[in-house]
C-alpha cells in the first residue's frame, strides 16, 4: 500500500511538472510567434521593437483573438477608427473592421498609431509615457492632463492622469519595455 501511494505521488509530481513545462512552452511560443511581424512593422514606422512588443503584451497578452470592452480588436487592441486612419494614411484600400483580426494588419495599424503618438510628443523630456497615455486613453485625455502645457514633464503627466488604470497601463508597459530591452531580444 505504501509503495503504491509513493508511486502514485511520484506520478502526480511528474504530471504536474509536465503540465508546468507545457504551459511555459505554450507561453514562450505565443510570445515569440509574432516577432518577425513586430520587427517589420517597427522598422517600417521607426518605433522601438521592444516597445511594440511591450504594448502587445500589455494590450492582449499575445492573444490575437482578444476583444476589448470598447470594441478594440486583436493583438494591439486597435479600434476600427484607428484602423481606418492607418488605412487612409497608408493608402490601404482593402481595409475593413474585420481586417483587424489579421495579426499582421493589427500590428501594422497599432505600430503606425503608436509611431504617430511618439512623433507628436517627441519634444517632451520622455515621449514614451505621453505616447502610451495617448495610445490607451486618447489624445484629448492626454491634452487635459498637461498641467504645464507643452512644458509638462513625463513625471508631471503621470501625476496628473485622472484614471488610475491609465497610470498602471503606462507603468506596466514601461516595465515590459525595459525587460525586453535588458534581454536584448524579442
PyMOL commands that set and color helices and strands:
alter all, ss='L'
color gray80, all
select helices_A, chain A and resi 2-32+35-45+49-60+80-90+97-101+103-120+127-137+139-144+149-151+154-160+164-183
alter helices_A, ss='H'
color red, helices_A
deselect
rebuild
show_as cartoon
